[in-house]
Amino acid sequence: MNKQFKTYKELIEEKQKLEVLLHAQKELIRYDVLELKLQFKPVMTVIDNIQKFTSRDKTEILVNIGSDLAVNTLIKKLLLGNAGWLSRLIIPYFMKNFTSNFVAEQKDKWLSKLAHWLSKNKNGKDKHREKEEEEQTSED
């Protein structure tokens, strides 16, 4: 682009045109990246699931120990009791990795359910609902 400018005004106009073009190109690139992300979403989901089987979540050590014990008892001893030595080695390894990731993802949900379950009183009623009912009857 070897255009000769005769006045300062022409130079400013050309600069503005180039800035508009630059902005349009940036928007086009941004749109293309978003489109690529959408196209690769199924591939990324598969990769995430493969990673769950091949790597462990090391944030919750005690939970991992518990899930390892459960996998050893249920999978290795009960389900694979008569299986060959290779499958008794490989399958529990992948299941331990998967359960550590699964438990880490579901931890908050399970803890909230446990807290809700523990908050029930002896009659099996929810303490929070009883308070709400008492407030409603006192308002009437």
N, C-alpha and C positions, 0 to 999 in steps of 0.2 A: 504494500500500500504506500506508494511513493507519490502521494498527492501534494501538490504545491499550494500553499495557502498564501493569499495575497493580503488578507486583513486578519486582524486579531479576532474579529467577530466570526469569521469562517472557521478559525481554529477552535473557538469555544463551541460552535455548533457541532463540529466534528467530534469533539470530546464528549459532548452530551449524547450524540448518536452512539458512540462507542460504549459509553456507560450503560445506556439502555440495552444495547446488544449484549454486553457482559452480564447484566442482570437477567436477561432472558435465557442466556446460556446456562447460568447458575441454576435457574429454576428448572430448566430442562434436565440437567444432570441430577438434581435433587429428585425429580419425578422418576427418572430412570432408575435411580438407586432404590427408591421405594418399591418400584415395580419388580426389580430383581429380588428384593427381600421377600415379597409376596410369592414369587415364583419358587424360591428356594425354601419356603417355610416347611413343606413336607419333608424335604431332605434334612433340614435342621432338626425336625422332630425325630426322625429316624436316628440321626447321629446322637441326639440327647438320650434316646432310649438305649442305644448301644453303650453309651458312656455309663449309664446307670448299672449295667451288667458288668462292666469292666473296671470300674473304679469305685472306691468306697467314700462315703461321707464320713469324715473324721471329726466332725464337730461335737457329736454326742457320744462319748466313749461308753458310758453306762448303758445307754440304749442299744448301742452296737453289741455290747457283750450279751445283753438279753436276747437280741434278735439272733445272734450267733448260736446261743444255746438252743433257741427254738428251732432254728434251721437244722442244727446237728441232731436234735431229737426227732423232729418230724420227718425231715427229708432223708437224712443220711441213714438213720437207724430203722425207721418204720417203712418209708416208701421204697428206699433203695437197699433194703436189707439183703435181698438176694441178687442184686445187680453186680456187675463186674467191678473190679477195682478202679478202672479208669473212670467210669461214670460216677462211682462213689467219691472220686476225687474232684472231678470237674464240675458237676452239677451243684454241689453245695457251695463251691467257691463263687459261682455266678449268683446263686441265690442269696448268699450273705451280702454280696455287693449290692444287689437289687434291694434287699430289705433295708439295708442301712440308708440308702437314698430315699426309699419310699417312706420310711418312718420319719426321716428328717423333714420331708415335705408335709406329712400329715400330722406332725407333732402338735401344732397349735390347735388344730381342729379336735384332736383327741383330748388334749388337756382341757379345752373348754367343755367338752362333753363330760369329762370326769368331774370337773368343778360343778357342773350343773347337777350331775348325779349325786354328788356328795352334799349338795345344798338342800336336798330333800329331807324332810323331817321324818319322824317315826311313822306317821300315818301314810306316808307315800306321797304327800302333797308337796308342792314346790313352795318354799318359803317366800320367794319373790311374789308368786301369785297370791299367796295369803295376804301379804302386805298390801298389794293392790286392791284386793277384795275388801280389806278392812278400811282402806282409804275411801273406796267408793261408797261403802255403807255409811261411813261417818259423814260424807258429803251430803247424803240424802236426807 
